[in-house]
Amino acid sequence: MKRAYIFVALYLLAAIVFFIVPIPAALLDVMLALNISISLIILFNVLFVKEVLDMSFFPSLLLFTTIFRISLNVSSTKLILTTGDPGNVVETFGQFVGSGNLVIGAIIFIVLIIIQFVVINKGSERVAEVTARFTLDAMPGKQMAIDADLNTGAITEKEARERRTKIQMESAFFGSMDGATKYVKGDAAAGIIITLINLVGGTVMGVIYQEMEFADAIERYGILTIGDGLCSQIPSLVISLATGILVTKSSVEDDFAGSLIAQLFGTPKVLYLVGATFALLGIAAPFNTLLFVGLGAVLCIAGYMVAKNQRIESIEDEVSASEEEAEEIRKPENVVSLLQVDPIELEFGYGIIPLADVNQGGDLLDRVVMIRRQIALELGTVVPIIRLRDNIQLNPNQYIIKIKGIQVTEGEILFDHYMAMNPGYVEEEITGIPTFEPSFHLPAIWITESQRERAESLGYTVVDPPSIIATHLTEVIRSHIAELLTRQDVQNLVNNLKETNPVLVDELIPKLLGLGEVQKVLQNLLREGISIRDLLSIFETLADHASATRDTDVLTEYTRQSLKRAISNKFFPANETTSVITLDPKVEQDIMASVKQTEQGAYLALDPEKSRAIINSLETEVNKLEKMGRNAIVITSPIVRMYFKKLTEDYFKDLIVVSYNEVESNVELQSVGMVTA
């Protein structure tokens, strides 16, 4: 057992024993001296800590010291009533501090009680209560601020965890302090009651059992009672003061005394003004001239010294800043830091800043957080940190989205307008500024706030600027999520799965497939919008077929077939017949005949004329489906699917190609066209 545990245990055990077992006066002297020293240690610790959480056990400490002090009160009461000799410490407090006079001692004791009750204790109790309430009320806002900083890349995951932990500790601390201040208040009340008991009981004991005169008895036991009360209330007052300092301490990470002196005597003008005032009072008023003029001169000299030091510190700071800038430029690491590329960036002009500024009511940061959650639920992968920054080189209302440092798209919004889109069945058209919706390039118009309600009543789809940017960003992330999936991301997914399925992971990686090959399969799935959230089924399939082939394209097809329930649910609505396009069997034969196998994998070497004919036929059928308002879905045989997808992906980026083995048996399909060559 550590020594600290032993000391705390003995401290509490002694308090309990003192309630039961009478102790000699010499031991009581030692314990009272120890009690006073502990109270002073607590006071100076509180004075010099930088943060309140450095004294996180203070509420428990209050309880410990309170019970120990009351136990000493009980022990001294026993000695006063039984022997009339409570020891040197109690008697000294009564004789020396109380000047050996019952009236003076009583007055000092009453003054201490008033100071503790009315001033320190009541104020500390109120501050602790209000601080606890405000700290708890501020928790949601602080949590959101941490999420926003994390989302913008201002802090790391580790720093975010540390800040959240600190917030939780602060709320628990101030909540405990709200209740712990009641200990000190109760201790002071108990001290008054014990003092009255000592005075009355001691006087009775002196008169009846020791046959003392009433005046002598009340004088003797009154002084001892006052001494006992003083040596108890002074440590209690010190700890009450420490409590008040702790709950009123600001949250800045600086020592209390240093900040207090700097703030109190850190303004030269104030010292000059006060010094001149004192000097004037010493000359013009009948005060002690030497005292007031001397103090005024000292304050003026102190003001001059502070001003001189501030000028020196200012020059030193400027020199230090210049040296740091020069040193930073000379550092070779300064160039290396410029090589860092953010996976996703959203840059915007100064006119869009209010949308991202929480202080101006902007909720763009919260929407970015929701985008990451939405993608995680929808596709089963974690979106990298999305960095938001303003760019004065852009037009005020323009924004651009970058993937790995390269701009992939842009958009423009009107901050105080709404975008209205005609879904095709509006009752009446309204006037506005013509534009295009940036995500899907649909025709739209900008309307004002006053037109919004009317546009919605006519059937328009009305969207606010933050939703436009968020939707655009979501679509860009969806279309590039495959290339954003890194090996480290895959390793994190593997580690999560390994916690529940270690046998499967150990069998697959690295015995059958390397991490890079698993990454290729997952990227292939994400590229076509297939969720990898069911990682267990994906890894089971890979483990089943990796022993036969390590071709990631073939393994992707096996994996897609194992995920046919998810694919059917995504592309084919339940209880509804889905219109699809099929392939002419001759086209499938031509495609398979053109597949060439190499050591690096298979590729399609189809005749250019035949490829052009297939693409033209597919375009005709896709247009037919789009006129019907349906998604373009092509159904092929399993062996042809991946080659047909590769053939068409450069021409039809959103074309859905599904094999028969990826469709659930209860799905109803209707062919509305066939691709021929």
N, C-alpha and C positions, 0 to 999 in steps of 0.2 A: 504494500500500500504506500502511495506517495506521501511525503511529509505534509503536503498541503491538505490532503484529505484528513490526515490524523489531527492536524491543528484545528480544522473546522469542526470535526467531530468532537474534540475535547472542549472547544468553545461552547458548543450547544449543550453538551453533556453537563458542563459546569453550571450553565444557567439552570438546568433542570434540578441538579443536585442542590444548588443554593436555595431553591424553594423549600426543600425538605429538611436538609441537614444543617444545623447551626454551624457557623464557621467562626474561628477565632478572629480577634480584632486585627492581628498582624496580617493574616491572609486577606481579610477584607481590604486593608490598605493596599496590598499588591493588586487586587482585582480592580479597585477604584482607579488606581494609577494607570492600569492597563486600559480601562474603559476610556479614560481621558485621552490617552495616547492614540487609541484607535480612532476616536472621533476627529482628532487633529489630522491623522493620516488620511482619513476620508476627505476632509475639507481641502487639503492641499492637492490631493489627487484630482478632485473635481476641478480645482482651479487651473491645473496645468494640462488636462487632457485636451486633445484637439477636436474630438468628436464625442457626442453623447454616447455613441455605441461602444466607445472605449471603456465605458462603465456600464455595460449591458446588464451586469448582475446587481446593479444598485438597488432595485426593488427588493430583491432577496436579502441584500446586505442591510437594508433598513429594518427588515423583520428580525434578523439575527441580533443586531445591536440593540433594538428595542427590548426584546425578551431578556437579553443579558443585563441591560441596565435596570429593568424592573426586578430581576432576581437579586441584584445587588441592593436595591431599595428594600426588598423584603428582609434580606440578611441584616442590613444596618438597623432596620426597625426592631428585629429580634434582639440585637445587642443593646439598643437604646432602652428598650422596655425591660430587659432582664438584668443587665449589669450596669447600665448607665455609662458604659465605656465602649463606643463604637469604633475606636481607633484614632490614629493620628490624623488621617486625611480628613475625616468628618469634623473632628474637633478644630483642626486648622482652618478649614473653610468657615466654621462658625465664629472662631475667634479673630482670624486675620482678615478674611474677606468681609465678614460682617462687623469688623472693628470691635469685637467682643461685646457688642451692644445688641440687645434683643430687638429694639425698635429699628435701628439702622439695618440689621440683618434682614428683618422682615420686609422693610421697604425695598431693599435691593432684590430680595427674592420675588416680591410682587412685581417690580419693574421688569425683571427677566421674564416672568410669566406673561405679562402684558405684551412685551416685545415679541415673544414667541407665538402667542395666540393670535394677536390682532394684526401684527405686521407680517412676520416671516411666514408662519404656517398658513394663514388664510390666503396670502398672496400665492404661495407655492401651490396650494391646493387648487386654486382657481386657474392658474397658468397650466398646471398639469392636465386639468379637465379639458380646457379649451384646446391645448396642443394635441391631446389624444383625439379629440373630435375632428380637428382639422386634418390631422395626419391620416386618419381613416377615410375621411371624405376625399382626400387628394390622391388616394391610392390608384383608382381607375385611371385618372389623368396621367399620373406618372408612368403607369404600365403602358398606356398608349404612346407616350413620348418615347419610351424605350423601344417599343415595336417600330415606331417611325424611324428612329436613329438606326436601328438594326436593318430596316428595310432599305434605307438610303445608303448603307455602307459606312455610316459614320462611326459605328462601333462593331466589334466582332461578337460572335455568339457567346464567347466566354465572358466578355465585358457585360453583355446583356444579362447573362445569368447572375453575375456578381451584383449588378444594379438591382435586379429583382429581389435577390436575397437580402440586400441592404434595406430595401423598402419594406419587406416583410418583417425584418428585425426591428426597424424603427417603429412600425405600427404596433408590434408586440411590446416593445419597450415603453412607449408612451401610454399604451393601454394599461400596462402594469404599474407605471408611475402614478397614474390617476388613482389607483386603489392604494398604492403603497404610502401616499402622503397621509392617508387616514391613520397609519401606524403612529406617525410622529405626533399627530393631533391627540390620539388616544393616550400616548405615553405622557404628554404634558398634563392631560386631565388626571391621569392616574397619579402623577407626581404631587399634584395639589391635594388629592384625597389622602395619600400616604402621609404627607406633611401634617395635615390636620389630625390624623390618627396618632402620629408620633407626639404631637404637642399635647393633645388631651390625655392620651394613654400614659405618656411619660410623666406628666404632672400628677396624675392619679397614683401612679406607681411610687413616685417620690414622696407624696404626702402620706399615703397609707402604709406602704411597706418599708420605706426608709425613714419615716417619721421626720421628714423635712418640713420647714415652714412653707406655706403656699407660695410666698414671693420668691423664696430660694428655689423651690421646685420648678416654678414656671420659668425663672431665669436660667437655671441649669439646663433643663430639658428643652426650653425654647431655643437656646443657642445651639444645642446639639441637633435639634430638629431643623433649624435654619441651615446649619452646616451640611446635614444630610441632604436637604432639598437643593442647596447650591451645588454640591458636588455631583448631583444627579442632573439638575436642570442645565448646568453649563455645557456638559457633553451633548445633552439633548438639543440645546440651542445651536451648538456648532453643527450638528448633523442636519438640523432644520435649515440652517444657512447653506450647507452643502447641497441639500435638496433643491432649495430655491435657485442656487447658481446653476445647477445641472439642467433644470427644466426651462430656465430662461436663456441658456447658452444657445447661440446661433449655430447653424449647421456648417459654417465655414471651417475648413480644415486648417485651423491655426490655433495656437494656444491662447487661452482666455486672457491671461495677464498681458501678453504682448499686444494683442488686439485692443484691449482696454486702454492701455497707456498710449498706444499709437493714435487711437481715435480721440482720446481726451486731450492730449498735449501735442497733437500732430499738426495743428493749424497755427502758424506764427501770429496771424492777425488777432486771433482770440487772446493769445498770451499778451500781446502788446496792449490790447484794449483793457484787459483786466489789470495788468500792471500799472497802467496810467491811472486807472480809476482808484486803485489802492493808494498810489502816491498822492493823488489829489485829496483823498479823504484824510491822509496823514497830515497834509499841510493845512487844508481849509477847515477841517473839523477837529474838535478837541479830543481826538484819539491819541494813542501813544505814537508820536511822530516817528520815532526810531523803528518801531515794529512795522507800521503800515508802509512807510516810505521804503524801508529795507525789503519788505516782501514784494512791493511793487517793482523795485529794481531787479530783484531776483527773477521775477516773472518776465520782465522785458529782456533780460540777458538770456533767459531760457528760450524766448521766442526767437531771438537773433541766432542762437545756436541751432535751433530746429530748422530755421530758414537756410542757414549755411549748409547744414547736412543734406537738406533736400536738394539744394543746387548741386552739391557734389554727387549725390546719388543719381540725379538726372543726367549729369554729364557722363557718369560711369555707365549708366544704362544705355545711353546713346552710343558710346564707344563699344560697349559689349555687344549691342545689337548689330553694329556695323561689322565687328569682327566675326560674329556668328554668320552673318550673311556672306561675308567673304569666304569664310571657312566652308560654308555650305556649297558655295560655287566651286571651290577647289576640290571638294570631295569627289572621288570617282563614283561613289554609291549614288550620288545625285542623278547621274545619267541612268544608272541601272533602274532607279525607281520609275523613270519615264517609260520603261518597257512594259509595265503592267497594263494589261488590257482588260477592261470590264466586260463580262459576258453580255450584259444587256444595259443599255443606257437610254434614258429618255431626256432629251435636251429641249428646252423651250425658251421662247422669247420673253422679254420682261413683262409683256402684257398678260401672260398666263401665270405669272408668279403667284397672284392671289389664290389660284386654285390649289397650289401646293403648300401655301403658308397656313398653318393651323391657326395662328394668331389672327388671321383675316377671315377665318371661317372656312378655309379650303379643306376638302376631304380627299384630295387626290392620293395622299400617302396611305390613308385607310383603304382606299380602293385598290392600291397596288398590293397591300397585304392580302386583301380578299382574292385578288387574281392568283397569287401564289397558292393560296389554299384551294381555290377552285381547280387549278391545273393539277395539284397533287391528288385531289379526289377523282378527277376525271381521267387522268392519264397515268397516275401512280408514280410520278417522278417529281423530284423537288426542283423547282425553278431557282436558278442562281439569284443572288441579290440583284435587284433592279436599282441602278443608280440614277437618281434624279438630280439634274443640275440646270441652272439657267445659263443661257448663252446669248450675250449681247450682240453677237454677229448675226443672229437670226432676226427675221421680221418680228415685230412685237407679238403677233398672234400666231406665229408659226411654231411647230414642234417637229422634231425628227426622232426617229428610233434607230439606234445602232445595235448591231449584233457583232460582238468581238471587235469593236472599234470602227466598223464599217457601216455607213448609213444604208439601211435597207428600205426605208419608206419615210414619208413625211406627211404632214397634214396642216391645216390651218383652221382656226376657229375664231368666232367672235365672242369675246368674253361675256358680254351682257346680252347675248341673244340665245335663242334656242333653235335647234335644227328640226325641221318638220319634213317628214317623208310621206309620200303618197303610196299607200299599200295597194292602190288600184281600185278602190271602191269608195273614194271620198264623195260626199254629197255635193260639195262646191269647192272650187279652188280658191285659195287665198293668195294675196300678193306677198312677196318677200324677196330677199337677195338670193339669186340662183347659186347653187353650189353642188358639190358631190360629197356623199358620205364616204369618209376616207377608208373604212375597213373593206367595204364591198363595192365601192365606186358606184353607188346608186344615186340617181338624181334627187336633190333635196333643195330646200330653201331655208334661209335664215329668217326667223321671225322674232319680234320683240316680246317682252314679258306680257304686254297688254293683249297680244294676239294669241297667247298660248291656250287659254281656256277655250276660245272659239275654234282654234285648229283641232283640238282634241275632240270637241263636240261634233265636228264635221267628219271625223274619222282618220285624221292624220296621226301618224306616230311621231310624238314630240320627244326629243332627247336633249338633256342639258349638256353643256360642254365637258364636265368631268366624265360623264358616261361615254361620250364620244371618244375621248382619249383612252379611257380604260378599255373600251371594246376594241379599239384599234390595236392597242398594246397586247391584249389577249390573243387576237388573231395572229399577230406577228409571232408571238411566243409559240403558239400552236404549230405554226408552219415551220419554225426553226428549232423546235424542242429536241429533235433528234441530234442535231449537231451540238447542242448545248449539253448533252449527256456525256460527261467525261468518265474516264476510268475511275477517278476518285469517287464520283457519284455512284458508279456501279459497285465499287468496293463498299461504300456505305450501305447500299441496298443489300449486298451479300451479308454484311455483318449483322444487319437487322434480322434477316432470314435465318442466319446461323444460330441466333439465340433460341429459336423454337424448333429448328430442323437441322441440327448440326450434322447428322448422318448424310442427308441429301447433299449439303454443300460440300462436305469433305469428299464425297464420291465424285462430284462433278468438277470441282475446281481444286487444284489444277490437274487432276489425274486425266480427265477426259477433254476438257476445254480450258484454254487460258482465259484470263480476265478480258483481254482484248476481243476474243471471239464471242464471249457472252455479250460484251458491249455492242458488237456489230449486230447481233440478233435483236437486242433490245432497241437499237436505233432503227432497224428495219421495221419493227412493229410500230414505233412511235412515228416514223415517217408517214405511215398510212393511217395515223390516227387511232391505232389500237392501244388500249390501256395495258400497261405492264404492272398494274396494281396487284393482280393475281400472280405474284412472282413464284409462288409455290408450284402452281400448275406449269408455268413456263420452265422452271428448273427440272421438274419431274419429266417433262417431255424431252428436254435436252439430254438428260441423263439416260433416257431410254434409247435415243437415236445417235448420240455422239460417238458411240463405239463403232457405228457403221459408216458414218461420214462426218467430216469436219467442215464441210462446205456450209458457210453461214447462211447462204440464200436458201439452200435446201432445208436446213434446220429451222429457218424462219417459217417455211411452209408447214412443216410438221407442227410447229408451235401454234400457228394460226388455226390449224385444224383442231388442236386441243382446246382452243379458246372460242370454238364456234358458237357457244351459247352467248358469250359477250358480244361477238361480231353480229350475230343475228339480232340481238336486242338493240344494238346500236344502229343498224342500217335498215332493219325490216320491222316496222311497227306491228304490234300484236293485233290479232283480229282484223287484219286489213290486207288486201291483196296488193302486192308491190309490183309496179311495172319495171321490167328490166330489159336489158339488151343481151342477146346471146351471140355466140360466134358460129359461123358456118363451119361444120366439121372439116371441110377442105382447108379453111384458113388455119385451123388448129394443126392439121397435118403439115401444112407448109411451114408453120412456125417451128414445130418440133423437128422437122427435117433440116432446118437451118441452124439448129443449136450445135455449137462447136464446144467440145470438152478440152480443157487444158489443165495443166498442173495448178494454175492460179484460180481455176473455177470455170464455169460454163458461160458462154456469151452467145448472142444472137447475131447471125450473119445472114440476114434476110436480103433478098434482092431489092434494090432501091425502088424500082417500079412497083413491085408488089407491096412494099411498105407504104408508098404513097397512096396506092389504091385502098389499102386497109384503113389508113388514116382518113381518107375522104369519105369512105363508107361510114366509119365511126362518127365523123362529124355530123353527117346527115341524121343519123339515129339519135345522137345526143341533142341536136337542135329540136328534134321531134319531142323528146322527153321534156326539155326545158319549156317548150310552148305549152305543154300540159301542166307545168308547174311542179314537175317531179325532179328528184335528184337523178343524175345520170349514174346508173349502176350496171356494170357488165358482169355476166355470169359465164365462167369458163370451166373447163375441166381442170382438176388439180395440177396436173403436170404442166399445163400451159400458162397458168395464172401469172407466175412471176415474170415470165418472158414477155407476155402481153403487156403487163404493167410497165416494164422497162421500155418497151417499144413506144408506148403512148404517153409516158409521164412528161416528156418535153413539150407535148402539144396540149395535153389536158391535165393540168396540175391537180384539179379537184376531182378527177374521175375516180370512181370507186370500182375496183376490180375484185371480185369475190369468186372463189371456186365453189363447186357444188358441195364439197366436203366441209365447207365452212358455214353451211346453212342448216339450221335445225329442221327436223322432219315436219314439224307443225307449221312451218312458214309457207304461206301461199304466194306463189310468184306468177306473173303473167308476162310473157314475152311480147313486146310491142315492136320489135325490130331485130334484124340480124345483120351482123357485120360480115360483108363478103369482100372478095378481092377481085 
